[in-house]
Amino acid sequence: MPTRSLNDLPIEGKRVLVRVDFNVPQSPQGAITDDSRIVASLPTIRYLIDHKAAVILMSHLGRPDGKVNPAYTLAPCAKRLSELLKQNVISAKDCVGKEVEGLVAALKPGEVLMLENLRFHPGEEHPEKEPGFTEGLAKLADFYVNDAFGTAHRAHASTVGVPSLLNGKSVAGFLMDKEIGCFNQLLTDPKRPFYAIIGGAKISTKCQMIEALIQKADAVFIGGGMTYTFMKAQGIAIGDSIHEDPFLEKAKELLDRYASSGKLFLPIDLVIADQLSEKASFRQVKVSEGIPKGFQGVDIGSGTVNLYASKLRSAKTVFWNGPLGVFEVPQFAKGTQAIAHVLAQIDAKTVVGGGDSIAAIKAAGVEDKISHISTGGGASLEMIEFGTLPGVKVLS
């Protein structure tokens, strides 16, 4: 855990460099379609403004691969932030260099400067490829604040390099503190029963987390595309369903170790379809029947929903990462939405992490009934698996 908080810093009249996560979805025309991450950063930014700090914000957006690409400019984020703050946010044309240093030098207490996309420089993701990039960022500030939980699992210049240089002058922001506190409670002192729901397409990215959760939770419920790797590992036909052959042995190992213990639950029935579209022909089958060729699994079935719901209704803590079906197609979103509504109704601490999971919660219209919606997908997975993150550890 970070040893100091933002409240401990003497920031009045100082330059404070803040790592935010403004990696927001945009339309093809560049309009922000979901400003949740910008809104989540407001408490930290407003605190700095109110306490008369000169605020310098930095973030990445998309994957421009170390090159300047106007499609990934942070200017729309600066514009949206200025609307939310009801004050001007200055946009820089770069994130390091003499011009940026001049803007920082002219920045007055209470003013806000938004640096351009960090990933326009190769040095953000690969500091060794651009010597001096990390130092160029660090020299802009008297203090550093990391409020970007969603990127804290990346050992990048802005998340690990800068606070390493500003040793003793780096703290977590309010959003980061909230996220860390939530996951630390999940890992060390959850109210029980504590259940985890793990979905999504790939077992490869989540098998270690599943094993970590089985050690900590009272039960883990599986759904989504990884279901079919588990099915194939049992010798059950999966038709044309998504699966990962290199992880069949790992899936079998997890089943052998935990399925009979009552701690690992897999679907008992599925919705299968002949294509991933609203025009698809689809039906429900029992898992034991298998999936015929020409069809693929697209959702958990009604029996699975009832089974999972019957357990979840007794929960006192629930962690959910990953949709349980192809929720982007309305016909195949019913399982995911049904479980979302169960979580909205129970008297428990409910934590949802991951972009697709959050989108599913919002599509179900129950986001205001969830205790904590995490801003980090990969970060939440690694926090569960390892208990800390590179961008958190460096603040300690």
N, C-alpha and C positions, 0 to 999 in steps of 0.2 A: 504493500500500500504506500502511496505517496506520504511523506512525513509532514509536509506542509501544504496548506491550501492557499487559494488566491487571497483569502482574507488576511493572510499573514504578511503579504508583500507591501512595502512602503512605495506605492505606485504613483502618488501625486507628483505631477510634473515629469514623470519618467516615460520612456518609450517602451511599450510592451508589445512584443511580437507574439501573436496568437496563431497557433495551428488550428484552423477550423476545418470541417469537412463539408465543403460546398459542392461535392460531386453529385449534383442534382440532375434528374432526368429532364431532357429538353425535347421539344418538337423539332422536326426537320427544319423549321424556320428559325430555330434558336430560342423559342419561348420556353420559359421554365414551366414544366407541367406539374411539379410537386416541390413545394418550397419547404417541406418538413424539416430538412436538415438545417436550412438557414434559420428557421424559426427556433429550432432547438438550441442554437448558439446565442440567442438574444440575451438570456440572463447574464452570461459572462461579459458580452460586449457592453451591455448597458451598465453593468457594475463598473467596468473600466472607465466608461465615459463619465459616469456620475462621480467617480473618484479622481477625475481630472488627469487621467493618463492619456498620452498620445498613443492611439491604438493602430497597430499595423497587423493586418490580417493576411494569412497565406493559406493556400489550399491547392489541391489538384482538381482537375476535371477531365474525366475520360482517359483515353490512352493515346496521347499524341506522339508517343515513342521518342521523346527527347528532342522533338522539333517543333518550331512555331507553326501552329495550325489555327487559323482564325475560327474554325468551327468549334474549337474548345476554349475560346476566350472566357475569362471570368467577368467580363464587363456586364453581362446580364445579371449576374449574381450581385455585383456591386449596386446595380440599379434597383434590384428587388430589395436589397438590404437597406438602401437609402429610404425606400418607401416604408419599410417596417419601422425603421428608427425615426422616421420623420426628420432626417437631417442629411446633408450631403455626404456621400461616401466618395472619396477621391479614388480614381482608377489609375494605377500605374501601368506602363506599357511593358514592364519587365518585372522581375522579382529581385534581381541583384544588379550592381553596376552603379556608375557615377550618377546617372539620372535619378535612379531610385533613391540613392543616398541623399541627393538634393531635396527630393520630396519629403523624405523622413526628417531631414534637418529643419525644414520649414513647417513641419506638422506641429500644431499647437495643442495644448491640453484639451481633451474632449473631442478632438477631431479624429476621423477614421480614414485610413488608407488601405485600399485593397490591392495587394500585389497581384501580378499576372500569374497565370498557371505555372506552378512549380515544375510540372512535367514537360514544359517547353524546353527544359534543360535536362540533358542526360544525367547530370550530377544529382538530381533528386533521387532517382531509383538506383543509380550506380555511382556513388560518390567518387569512386576511383577513376571514373572516366572523365571527370571534370574537377581537377584539383582546384581548390579555392572556392567552390560553390557553397559548401557548408559554412566556411568562414565568412563569405559574402553575406549570407543570411544573418549569421550570429552578430556581425558588427552593427546591424541595424538597431539593436535593442539593448536596453538595460536589463529587462527581465523577459522570460519566456513562459508562455502558458500553453499547455496542450489541452484543447477541448475537442479533439477529433478522435473519439473512441473507435470510430469505424476504420481508421488507418493505423491504430496503435499496434497492430500485429505486423506491421511492415517496418523493418529496420532501415528507414530511409533518412536522407539528410535532414528533413524537416521534423521527423519524429524522434530520432535518436541522436543524429549528429549535432544539431544545434544545442539541445539541452546538455549534451556531454561537454560542449565548449562553455556553456553558461552554467557550469556546475555550481550549485548552491543558490542559483537565481532562477530556477525552473520549478514550476508547480503545475498541478492539474487544474483545469477550469471546472466550473460547476457541473456541466454536463458529464465530463469525464469522471468527476467524483461520484456523481449519481450512478453512472454505469458500473464503476468499479465496486461501489457499495452493494449494488443489487446482485452482481455475480459472486461477490465474496460471500454474501449470505446464502446464495444457492449452494455454493461449494462447501461451506463450513457449518451452517446452522439453519437448514431449511425446515419449515414446519412440515410435519408429515401427516398423511402420506405425501411423498414427493414423487411426482410422475413426470416423465419426459416424453414428448412426441417428436419423432424425427422423420422428416420426409425429404423431398427433393429427389433429383434424378440419380445422383451418383453415390454409391457406397464408398468409392475410393477416397472422397474428401471427408467422409464422416465416420469411417469404421473405428478410428482411434477414439473419437469423441463418444461414439456409442458405448465402447468398452469402458471409458472413463465414467460415463453416466450410469452404467449398470452398477458400478461400484458405489455410487453415491445415492442414486434414486431407488425408490421402492419398485418401480417397473418402468420399462421403456417400450413405447408403442411405435411400430414401424409403419410407414406408408410411402407413397410416391414411387418413383422409378426404381429405387434400390430394392423394392419388393421383389422384382423379377430376377435379380441376381441371387437373392435368398431362395427363391423358388427353384431356379435352375440347379443350385447347389444341392437341393433335395431330390433332384431327378424328375421334377415336375415340368411338363411342357409349358413353354412361355410364348409360343408363336413368334410374332415379330416384335415382341416387347424389347424396350431398351434394357441392356444389361452390360456387365463388365466381366468378361471371362477371366482376366488376370486376378480378380478378387473372389473367385468362386471358393477357393480354399479358405480364405479368411471368413467368408460368409458361413461356410460349413463349420468352421472352428467356433464361431460365435454361437451358432445354433446348438452344437454339441455341448458347449459349456453352460449355456444359459437358458435355452428354450424350456427344458424340463423343470427349471427352478421356479418358474412363474414370474421371472423378472424380464423376460423378453417376449413381447407379443407381436405376431405378424398377422396380416389380414387373413380372414377365413373365407371371404368372398370378394369378388372384383367386378368392376364394369369393364367390359372389353369392347373395342370398336375396330372397324375395318379401315378407318382413317382418322387423322386428327383435324376434324373440321365439323362445323355445325350440320353438315349434310351426311355425316357418318351413320352407318347402321351399327347399332350397339345393343348389348344385352348384358345381363348379370349372370356370372357363373361362380360356382364354388371353386376355391383354390385347388381342392383335391381333384377336380375334373381336369385341370390344366387349361391352357389357352391354345386353340387350334391355329394352324398356319393361316395367314391372311388377316389375323386379328392381333391386337396388342392391348395390354392393360392400360387403362386410362384413369381409373379412380378406384377408391375402396368401395365395397358394396354396402348395402343397408345392414346386413348382419354384422359386418365389421364395425360400422358406425355404432350400432347398438351395444356391441361388446365393449368397445373403447369407452363409450359414453357411460356405461354402467360402472366402470372403474373410476373414470375421471370425476364423477359426481361426488365421490368421497374425498377428493384431493384437498390438500391445504396449500400445496405449492405445485405449479406446473410450468415447465419450460418447453417451448415449442419452436422448432426450427425446421422450415421446409414444408411446402404444400403436400397434400396427400394424393393429389391427382393432377391432371392437366387442367388446372383451374382457369386458364385463359379461355377455354372453350366452355360456355355456360353449362352444357349438358354434363360436362365432366368435372364440374366444380362442386357438386352437391355434397360429396363426402367431406371435403375441406371446409365448406361453409357450415355443415352440420356440426362439426367439431368446434369450429369457431363460436357458434352459438352456445354450445355446451360450456365453453370456457367463460363466456360472457355471463352465464347464469349462476355459476358456482361461487361459493364463499371461499375463495382461495386467492393467494398471491399468484398472478399469472404473468409470465414473462415471455414475450415473443421477440425473436431475433431473426434477421435475414430479410433482404429486400422482398423476395417472393412471398414470404410468410406475412410480412406487413401489408403487401398489396392484397393478399387474400383476406386478411382481417378487415381492411378498409372496404373491400368489395362486399363483405358480409355486413358491413355497417355497424360493427361492434367495437371499433377502436377505442371509443370512450369507456368501454367496460373492461379493458385490459389494464392490469396494474402497471406494467412497464413495457413499452415498445422500444426495444434497443435500436440504436442508430448503427450498430455494427453487425454485419452478417458473418463474414470470416473472422472478425475479431471476437464475436461472441462464441463461436465454435472453438477457437484457440484458447480463449479464457477458460472455458469449461475443461478443455483437454489438459492445459498446462498450468492453470491456476494464476498465470500472469501473462503479460505481453511485453515485447521489447520497449514499446513506447511508454509503458507504465513503469517497468522496472527501472528505467533510467531516471525517473523522477524521485525514486526512493532515496 
